[in-house]
Amino acid sequence: MNNEAIGKLQTDIEPLRQQIITHPVYAQIQTPEELRLFMQHHIFAVWDFMSLLKTLQNALTCTAVPWFPKGDAQVRYLINEIVAGEESDVDAHGNRKSHFELYLEAMQECGADTEPIMQFLAALQNGQSLEQAFETAQVPTHARDFVRYTFEVIQSGKAHVQAAVFTFGREDLIPSMFHHIIKDLCVNFEVNISIFQYYLERHIEVDGDHHSHLSLEMTQNLCGEKAEHWAQAQEAVEKSLQMRKHLWDGVGQTIAKQKTLV
């Protein structure tokens, strides 16, 4: 394992990472309506996470028939283990569902509008391009930008870059980020947000204790001793963190604008 390369990457991205972990948007969520706005934007990042995850599974394992052994067995294990947890986790009652489906239920529970994300998915399923689906569902600009970059990484065809963005832009970042959301989240809402709280706590538990370690090992395996791979990975990770900040900036501006209209 190239511990020196991974240490350099982590050190270099830490200032950006801290900007996201301590972003002011979390403290802005003071009312049920502000939480609904946050969720209506964030759901697009929850969805494209699954697309990035499945891209890695397709790249690193054999998902076609007839089956043949593909790539390194340890890497296959790492990505398949993460997929199982993300695509088939359990809710608070022990029922199997993906984290995306769990988030949708959390939105429905607190009264957030799920129509845009459902229109977006229906448009894609009906053969519309990403850009056409954005227009159909009237997706907010900052959410579009975030998803666009995720798909730029997906379409790069570089598994080491995809794994790095998945690791440092998602799995390693999410537990700390969600800690701050829970810390700042107002618990005296008149609406029920128990599913959303479970969703956050589940990610802190699973990603912090298990998935972040698996994805880190996966990235180390794929970048190996190739300096060029590590350089490409760092560039992509930095951009992914900038896009996350851009997303949160946009959500924060939307919440602030809503306050002035009340």
N, C-alpha and C positions, 0 to 999 in steps of 0.2 A: 504494500500500500504506500502511496506517495503522501506521507503525512506532512511533509514540508509544503507541498503544493496546496493541499487542503487547508493548512494553517494560514498560508498567504491569502488565499481566496476569502476565508472567513474574516481575517483582519481587515482586508481591503473593503469588504462590503458592510462592515459593522456600522459605520456612520449612517448609511442609507437604511440599514435594517432598523436602527434605533429611531429614525424618523417615522417609520411605519408603526413600530411597536408603541410609540408614545404619541401617535397622531391625535390631534385635538378632536377629531370627529367622534371618538368614542364618548367623550364627555358631553358632546352636543345632544346625545340621545337622552332626553329628559321626559318625553311624553310618548304615549303609545303611537301617535301619528308620526313622530320622528323615527321611532323604531321601524314602523312600516315602510317609511321612505328608504331607510338604510337597507332593509331586507329586499325591497323591490329592485335595488341596484346591485346588491351583493350577490343575488341569486345567479346572475350571469357569470360571476367568477366561480361559483360553486359548480355550475354546469360545465364550463370549459376546463375546469380541473379534471373532470371525468374524461373529457376528450383527450387531454394530454396523457392521462394515465393509460387509457386504452391504446393510444399510439405507441407508448413504450412497450406494452404487452405484445402488440402486433409486431414490433420491431425485434424484440428480444426472445420471443418464443414462437413456436410453430402454431398458428391458429387456423391453418388450412388443412384440407384433406386431399390426398393421403398425407398422413403425419410423418415427419422426419425429425430427428433430433436437430436442434438449431442452437448455435451459440454455446455459451458457457452454462453449465448446469446450475452453478451457484447464482449467477445472474438471473436465470429463469426462476429459481426459487424465490429470490428477493422480490421480483416484480409480481409474481403470482400471489405471494403472501400479501402484498400491499393491495392488489386488486380484490382479493377475497374480502379484506377488511373494509374497503371503500364501497364496493359494489353490493356486498351482502352482509352488512353489519346488523346489529340488533337495535331496536328502539327500546324505550324504557320498560316496555312490557314483554320484551324478548322476541318480538316479531322481526323477521328478516326484511331488510330493505336497504337500498343504497343511501348514502349520505345526501344525495340530491333529493331523493323522495322524502327523506326525513325533514329536510329544510323546507320543502313545499308544504308539508304538514304543519310545520311551525308557522309558516306564513298564514296558512288558512286559520290556524288557531287564534292568531292575534288580529286577524282581519286585514292583512296586507293583500294588495292586489296581485294575484298570480296570472292575470290575463296576458300581460305583455310577454312573460317568459313562455307561456303556453302557446301563444300566437307565434312566437319566434321558433319554437320547436316544431310546430305544425308546418310552418313555412319551409323549414329545412327538410322535413319528412316528405313534403310535396314537391321537392326538387328545386326549390329556390336556392340561389347562392347565399353565402353569408351576408353579403351586402344587401341583397334583395330582402332577406329575412329581417335585417336591421330596420329597413324602411317599413316593412309590413307591420312590425311590432312596435315601431317608434321607440327603439331602444335609446336611452340617453347617450349622449356623445362620449362621455368618459367611460361608460361601460362598453361601448363599441370599441374604443381604442384599446381597452384592456384585452378584450376577446381577440381583436385583430392581432395583437402581438403574440398571444398564445398560439394562434393558428400560424403565424409566421414561424414560430419555433417548431410547431408540428410539421409544417411543410418543408422545413430545412432538410429533413431526412437524416439529421445527425443525432444519433441516439445519445452520444455523450453530452451534447448541448441540451437535449430534451431532459435527460436525467438530472443535469445540474440545475436547470430552471425548476424542475419538479421538486428537487431537494431543497434548494436555498430560497426559491421564490414561493414555495408552498409548504412542504412538510416540516422543514426546520423552522420556518417563520410562524406558522399558524398557532402553535401552542402559546408562545409569548404574546402574540397579537390578541388571541382570544382571552388570555388572562386579563388584559387591559379592558376588553369589552365587558367582561363580567364585573370587574372592579368598578367600572364607571356606570354600569347599567342600573337604571332606576328600578328598584324592586317593588315600588308602591304603585304600579300600574293597575288600572281598573280592569284591564284585560289579562287573560291568562297567557303567560309566555313560558310555560313549563317545558314545552317541547323545544323551544329555542334554547333555553338554559341547558337542557339535556344535550342538545346538539353541540353547544360550546364545550361543555364539560367532557363529553365523549371525545371530542377532538383533542382536547388537552391531554386526556388520558392515553388515547391510542397513538396519536401522532408524537406526543412528547416521549412516551415510554417505549414505543416499538417502531412505528413507521419511519420516523426521522432517522433512526439508526439503520434501518434496512435501506432506505433511499441513499443515505450517505455512503454505505458500502457499495451500493450499485454504481454510484457516480465514480467512486474511486476505482472500481473495476473497469469501467468503460473508458475513463481518461488515462488510467495506467501511468506510465512514465513518459507520456508524450506531452512535451511542453506546449505544442500547438493546440492540443485538445484542451488543456487547462486554460490557455489564453482565450480560446473561443468560448469555453464554459463561463469564465468570469465576465466576459463582455455581455453575454446573454443574460446572466444572472443580474448584473447591474441594471440592464434595461428592464428586466422583469420587475425589479424592486421600484424603479422609477415609475413604471406603469401602475403598480399598486398604489404608490403615493398619489399619482394622478387620479386614480379611481376614488380614493378617499377624499382628496381635495374636492372633486366634483360632487361627491355625496354631501360633504360639509357645506358647500356652497348652496346646494339644493335645500338642505335643512335650514340654513340661515335665511334664504329667500322665502321659504314657507313661513318662517316666524314673522317676517315683515308684512305678510299678507293677512295674518290673523288679527 
